[in-house]
Amino acid sequence: MKALLRLAAIMRKEVRQLLRDRLTIGMIIGIPMIQLALFGYAINTDVRHLRAAVADEARSHLARQFVADLEASQVIDLVAAVANPQELMESIRAGRIAVGVHVHPDFDRRVIDGREAAVQLLVDGTDPTILQVANQLTAMTARFDTQPVRPAVRQIEVRNFYNPERRSAVAIVPGLTGVILTMTMVLFTAVAIVRERERGNLELLIATPVATGELMVGKIVPYVIIGLIQLSLVLLVADLLFRVPLIGNLGDVYLAALVFIVANLSLGLTISTFVQTQFQAMQMAFFVFLPSILLSGFMFPFDGMPRLAQQIAEVLPLTHFVRLIRGIMLRGASLAELSAELVALGVFAAVTLTLAMLRFRKRLD
């Protein structure tokens, strides 16, 4: 009986302590609800609304009907019309589109003859989920056989670029690089300031003539070096173990990773200014990890997500780094072609670092 009373006292003490910790209570209730609503609404394994461009070299009535039917399927959204297949390839390499539709100049003859492919789909193979679009569009054109008002488009030739063997490691490993850096960099710095407070080292920092900006930069620089070492190890393993190609410039990879690492470290520092304990810092870091992994395009097709989910994903650094690393490593794109993603990372790093500096006070609360 006495043991039960002691157990009840401990339980009451623990409940009261939890109730006083508003951040923890908010996470206990808020995290499951937010993640359930967000991911249940946003995650969609069906490939829909992929950005596409068309190069219609036939310019016939039948070709226009076919292109209109493709867009009506909602599998692709035509965002541009170009003159030739070369421009389609340039758009895919730069990440502006995921699918290119090339209508051959003699489209009508090929449709009537039925022995040659009348349409060529150029597919970005760096995202394995995009390859599903070929089967969906091919199945859709098979319905034309039941329409007597016009001949059937019997063949669609699918050209899978940048991953012709369709190896999942080629698409997953570059994106996984960003996931690893996100998990380690955010977590390291999320507990940085809190650890100083819990160990009593913050009192020593108060007595030193160090400005807030100098302290923040001093906290970040060692982890930048660690992040670049991690990147080097991942690239080495990707080459030796998974045979992931590096088509683009290695220097571009390191420059993009450098900006991405600084963005994540700045985010971690910002988190550390909102929490009081290392446990809370880890909780907040986890709150960032899951949306980053699921909404960034690393696991699920970005274009298939609802507009609201895409807008949230655009705020996350991993979204831009996945586009950068896949574009440079697998498609051979340059940083100039992917400059919008690099600028987005730079702006995020500047904003979060400024916020962390404004919130931090070199004193004990």
Disulfide bonds with the S-S distance in Angstrom:
none
